[in-house]
Amino acid sequence: MSNYISAVNEAIMREIAQVPHAIVYGESIDNGSMMSGLSRNITVQDGGRVINIGNCEETHCGVGFGLMLKGVPAVLIAKQLDFLLLGVEQMVSTYSNIRSHRDVSTLGSFTIITVICDQGYQGPQSSFNGLGDICSMAKVPGYMLTNSQDTTRVVQSQLNRPGFRFICLSQRLYPTEFLELDLVQAAEDCSVFQYYEGDDTTIVCFNLSLPEGLTLHKKIVDNGRSAALFSANYVFPQDWQLIRDSVTHTRKLVMIDDSKSVNLLGHRMMSTLSEQCPPFQSVTVTREDDIDFRVGPDDLQVDYEDVIARLGV
C-alpha cells in the first residue's frame, strides 16, 4: 500500500505527462529533495518544459497568468501555501481583470499545486492553514487531496481545466497510508464528495479534516447508529444539494473544519441550510479564533464523546 505523498505524486505526474505543451515550474522541482517528493518524476510531452525558478512568488503567479492568457497550460508547484501570500495581489487583481475582459473557457490553464503546513512544530511562518481565505478573496476554486477518490477526480478534471485554481496537499498526511475509500457520490465540479450514507446524522468535513470526520463516523457506527459522511471543497458558487438532501433526512449535522480562519465556508453552509432545510440540530467543530501562533502541535482537537452526546446518537 502506497503512502499518501507517493500516491498523490504519482497521480499528479501521470496527469501532467498527458497535457500537451505543459509548462511546469517551481523552485528546485526536479533536483534536490524535489519538494520532499511532491514534484518527483516530472515528465512533459514534446513542446512542454520543466523550469526551475528563483524565489519570487508574485512573479511566479504573474507568469502563470501570462501563460494562461496565451492559451498555455501552466502548473506552478510551490513548497507551501504561506509563500503564496506574496502573490495574492496577482490572484485577486490580475485574475479579476482577466475575467472582466475574457471568457475563461477560452483561456489556457493555470494550476498552483502546493502544501498546507498542518503538521505543527514549524513556527508561525509555516502555519498558514487558510486556503479558504485566499479562495474567497480571489473567487477561485481550491481543492484538498485527502484520499484516492478526491485525488483521482480532482487531478483528472481540474489540473488542465481553463482558468485558475489551487490543488493542495496535507503535510501531516505525507507519511500515512493513502486512504482508499468507497465513494457514494460526488458533485460533477468536485465541490462535494460523499463517502458514507446514514440515517442518524450528517457529517461534513472542510479543509483537511476528513480524518477527524472518519474517526467520528466510526464512533457513531460503533454506538449502533449510522451517519452520512461528506467532504467539501472551495468551489464558488457552492451547490449544497447533496448535503441538503442528507440533512433534510437526518435532521442532525456536524460541521468539522480545521482551517486557521474565522471566515469559514462551513459557516456559509450552515446559514444556507438553516434557510432551506426543516429545523435540524447542529454541532460545529472548529478552531474559531482561539489560534496559538507559537511553535507547537497543529492538530484540531475534537472531543468526540462530547459531539456524540450533544447529538444524542
N, C-alpha and C positions, 0 to 999 in steps of 0.2 A: 504494500500500500504506500503510495507516494505521500510525502509531507506537503503541507499547504504551498510553500513557496515554489517547490519543484513543479507541482501540478499547475499552478497558476502561470508560472513562467512558460511551461510547455504550451498551454492554451493560447497565450498571447503571442508567442513567437510563431506558432503554427498559423495564426491568422495574419500576422504581419507578412509572412512569407508568401501569402496568396494575394497581396494587394499590389497591383501594378504601379510602378514608379513611386513607391513609398519613400518618403524621406524620414528617417528615424534619427533623432538626435538627443543628446544629453551629455552630462559631464561624466567622462570616462565610462561610457556604457559598454564598450567592447574591450576593456582592459582592466587590470587590477581585480577588484572584488566583483566587478560587473554589477554594481548596485546591490551587493550582498546576495546575488543570484537572481535579482529581478530581471536584468537585461541579458542573461546568459543565452548564448546560441542564437544571436540575431542573424537572420539572413533576409535579403531582399531580392526581388526579381531584377532582371536587367533593366537599367534605367532608373533604379532606385539607389539610395545612398544611405550609409550609416556614418554619422558625423559626430565626433567628439568635440565638445564646445567648452568655452570658459564659463566662469561663474558670473552670470549677469541675467537674472531671471526675467526682468522686464523686457530685455531684448529678445530672450528666448520666446516669450509669448508673442511679441510683435512679429517675429519671423514666422511663427506658426500661422498667425492670421494672414500675413502676406502670402504665404504658400497656399493657404485655403482660398484666397481671392483669385489666385491663378489657376485654381482647379486641381491643385496638387494635394495628395493625401499626406498629411504631416502627423507624426507621432513624437511628442516630447516625453521622454522618460526622466522624471525628476526624483531626487532622493527622498524628499519628504514634503508634505503639504505646507509646513511652516515657511519654507523658502519661497513658495509661490505667492505668498502675500505681497512680495515685491512686484508681482505682475498684475495685481488686482485692477489697477487703472486701465491696463490693456483689456482685461476681460470685461470690465464694465463699460468703459467709454468707447474703446475701439470697436468692440464687437457690437455694441448698440448702434454705433454709426454705420457699421457694415449692414446690419439688418434693416436699417431705415432706408437703405438705397438698393439692396439686392435681395432677391428671393433666395432664401437659404438653400433650397433644393438645387439651385444652380451652382453652388459653391463646391469646392473641394472639402476635405475633412480635416479637422484639427482635433486631436485627442491628446490630452495630458494624462499619462499614467504615473501615479505617484503612491507613496506610502503614508499611511496615517500612523504617527508615532504614538501608539496606545499601550506600549509595553511598560512604561514607567521607568523611573530612576535615570532619566536622561536630561533632566533640567528643563527650565521654562522655555528655552529656545528650541526645544524638540518636543513640544507637547500640544501643538495646535490641533485639537481633535474637533474641528468645527467646519467640516466641508459644507454643511447646510447653509452656513452664513455666507460663504462665497457664492454658492448656487443661488441663494435668494437675492443677493445684491446684483449679480450679473444676469439673473433669469436664464440660467443654463442648467442642463441636467448633470447629475452626478450619480455614479453607480458604485456600490460597495461589493467587492467579491468576497464571499464567505464560504461557499461550498461548490460542489460540482455543477449543480443546476444553474445557479445565477452566473457563475463564471462562464459556462459554455454559451448561455443565451446572450449575456451582455457582450462578451467579446465578439461573437459572431455577428450580432445585429447592430452594434453601436460603434465599434472601433473605426470603421471606414464609412460611417454614415455622414452625409453632408452636414456641415456646421461644426460646432464646437461642443465638447463635453469633457468631464473628468471620469476616469476609471481608477478606483482606489483600492489598495490592499491594506490589510491589518498587519502591523509589525508583530503584535503579540501572537498571531496565529502562525507565523513563519515556521517554527519547528514542529507544529502539531500535525496530527494525522488529518489529511484532507477529507472533509465531510462528504460522504456520498449519501445524499438524502433523496427520498422519493418526492416527486412533485405532484400535487393535486391539480393545480392550475397556475397560470401566470398571465399577467396582463401583456398584451402584444408589445407595448412600449417598454417592458421590463421595469415598470414602476412598482408592481406588486407581485410577490411570489407567495403561494400557499403550499405549505408542506404537510399539514395535517388537517383533517376535518374533525369537528367536535360539536357536542350539543350543549355543554355546560358553561363554557366561557370562550372568549376570543382573545388571543394574544397577538399583539402587533409589535414587531421589533424594528427599530430605526437605527441608522448608522451602523455600528458594528456590534450590536447587542444580541445577535441571533444565538450565540452560545448560551447566554443567560435565558433567552426565551425557550431554548431546548431543555434546559435544566428545569425551568418552571413547568413546562409541559409534562415532563417525566414525573414530577412530583404530583401533579394533578391526576395523571393516569394511575400512579401508584395508590392514590386515595380512592380509586374506583370510579373516577369521573373522566370525562373526555373534554378536550379543548382543541379548537381550531388554532393553527399557528401560521402567521404571516410575517413576511419582512417587506419593508417598503424602501424605495429609493427616492432620490430628489429629482422628480420629474414634474415640470410645470406646463400646463395646469394639471393638477393631480386628479385622477379619477378614482374615487374611493368605492366604486360599485361592489367589488368582490368583498371588501371588508364590511361595507354597509349591509350586504346580504347576510353575512355571518352574525353581526351584532344584532340585527333585527331578529334573528333566530335565537341567539343565546341570551340576549339581554344583559350580558356582562362583558366588560372589556378591560384588558390590561395593556397599557402602553408602556414600552420599555425603550429608553433612549440613552445611550452612553455618551452623547455629544457633550463637549465642553462649551455649552452655549445656553443662553436663556431664551433664544429665539428658535423654537423647535417646530419642525414640520408636524410632529405628533400633536402639538397643541392645536395646530390648524385642523388636523384631522378630527380631534375631539370636538372642536367647535362646530365643524361641518356636520358630523354625525349627530350631535345633540339637536340639530335643526331638522335632520332628515329621517331619524330613526325613532321608534317608540322609546319611551323612557328606559334607560339602562343604567346599571351600576358600573362605576369605573374606578380603576386604581392606576395611578401613574408612578413609574419608577424612573427617576431622572436624577441628574446631579443638581438641577436647579442652579442657584447662584452660589452654592457652597462649594467653591472650587479652590483647592490648595495648589498654588503655583510653585511651591518648593519641590526639591528633589524628593521623590518617594514613589510608592506604588500608584498605579493609574487605573486599576480595575474598578468597575462600577460595583458598589456594594448593594446587594439585593438580599433583603430579609424574606426569603421565600415562604416561610411559615406564616409570617405576618400577612403577606399578599394573599395566600390561600385562605387564611382566617377572615380577612376583610371581604373576600369574595363569597365565603360560605360554601366553598367547593371541596 
